[in-house]
Amino acid sequence: MIRPYNMATGAAPFDVLQVADIGDVPINTFDLKKSVAIITEYYRGVLAHGAIPLTLGGDHTLTWPILRAVKERHGPVALIHVDAHSDTNEHMFGEAVAHGCPFRRAWEDGCLQNDKVFQIGIRGTGYSPEDFDWGRKQGWTCIQAEECWWKSLTPLMADIRSRIGDAPVYLTYDIDSLDPAFAPGTGTVEVGGLTTHQGLEIIRGCAGLNLVGCDLVEVSPPYDPAGNTAVIAANFLYEMLCALPRVAEAAAKNRK
Ligand SMILES: [Mn+2]
């Protein structure tokens, strides 16, 4: 059988891991708050098998219930959060459960190692300076999009890896971190975003970390009639698979 092989990194995930598509995560279509509880319960079950969940979404709210289940299994985690938005709002339209709030909720639940939280690509029109600074006040590192322009992000990732060490890490990748020139198929596009090359540098730069889960969220295929956004998302999820500990370890050995 011919299995996919990552030409750039030497990773061959299907040679090293058992990989399964376990289908859709159950939700309550009519109640986001109930969905959060259902999602946490579901990931408890997934994690009980010793699996590393890679999730495609969908509303970024889902990272909060996943992080709750991850905390029960691994304790508080380091977080690499790639996004145009900080998603640390206390409320949206008075609601605590919304796609602009998941990292505030995760912080409240003690899911995060605050000195090991990295937000990359943050930009756009916020409602207050608080949008960027709230996380910094908690000890998080917020790398705004402008700091990423015209640069390779490989050195940044080397720095992040050294600061995270062997702590368990969760990678959450909002597709709107990318410039809409690449990925228009999302609900909250922001100009001045990352390139797909930088996205690859970030994800490949996670190789060597103790990744315990990843997600790729906020993809909305109907907003991109050409379909490229979904293709990028699928490729990025594959790259995450290639960066998982055992896969990256085997790839590093192969390169020697
Ligand atoms: Mn987001």
Residues whose N, C-alpha, C, O or C-beta is under 5 A from the ligand:
A	BS01	MN	H60 D83 H85 D87 H99 D174
